[in-house]
Amino acid sequence: MRIGLLGTGPWARMAHAPALSAHEQLDFVGVWGRRSDAAKELADLHGTRAYYDVDTLFADVDAVAVALPPAVQADLAVRAARAGCHLLLDKPLAATVAEGRAVVEAVEAAGVASVVFFTTRFQSETGTWIAEQAGAQGWFTGRAEWLGSVFTSDSPFADSPWRREKGALWDVGPHALSVLLPVLGDVRRVAAAAHGPGDTVHVVLDHAGGASSTMTLSLTAPAAAVGAVLELRGESGVTLLPESSEGVLTALSRAVDVLLDAARTDQPHPCDARFGLRVTEILAAAQGVLDGG
């Protein structure tokens, strides 16, 4: 599959470009970025071509991987789908429900495959655990704590404008939801949401399966407090999301495998654009509660 990369920021440099260039079933055709000099620098690093017109890139590839802010991603994903490109997208799918819905409509109208990269879903240990818990019955509660120190450390993402604007709810909230939804069922209602220190938020969810869950999300935690914990309690007892020994590149390569399968078989993966839209809808509902709606 011929694939292009949209984006030249830290995530594109540390994850997407290395994963795409190393994948044996991909022809990494080129890179497009909003800054042409950054696109050339990244393209040169991986022995591929810098594109200065994104539509020319769409015409030269079968698929695109997107490493851009959600609002930018959504617009370009619509254009890429209409050009017939399969989509490897990042979370969150979009910054608004309307933008996310436009992506889904474009994907379905064009008949292209889509995969949204939720890291935990594509790591083998955690992916297997999620599938096992989804097959169990009688879950009572779930508790997710996703704490990062993006804004309290020397993180390469500290200067990200969209993270500054949207905060932890939109950055790490999708990770927590990507685990809670397949196990506890869809969210019927955001029961409560409140602000904590910094950009920290606390969210209470009512799930279709009858369970409730809580999410504590932050990008401003002290460095010594960072980490992700997800606990389930129910008739099967108590279980914790296992830590994964796999890095981001392995997980992203597996997401590429899934996109290749979806494109070949025309069978959607559970983490497709429609799932990305549902996550966006829940984030928007939680944001509405936080904003007093």
Salt bridges, closest charged atoms under 4 A:
ASP37 OD1 - ARG35 NH1 3.32
ASP44 OD2 - LYS40 NZ 2.72
ASP55 OD2 - ARG79 NH2 2.89
ASP60 OD2 - ARG49 NH1 3.64
ASP62 OD1 - ARG2 NH2 2.75
GLU108 OE2 - ARG274 NH2 2.73
GLU145 OE2 - ARG143 NH1 3.07
ASP171 OD1 - LYS91 NZ 2.58
ASP171 OD2 - ARG163 NE 3.14
ASP186 OD1 - ARG278 NE 2.81
ASP206 OD1 - ARG188 NH2 3.03
GLU231 OE2 - ARG143 NH2 3.40
GLU231 OE1 - ARG233 NE 2.91
GLU246 OE1 - ARG254 NH1 2.94
ASP257 OD1 - HIS23 NE2 2.67
ASP261 OD1 - ARG264 NH2 2.28
GLU281 OE2 - ARG101 NH2 3.96
GLU281 OE1 - ARG278 NH1 2.87
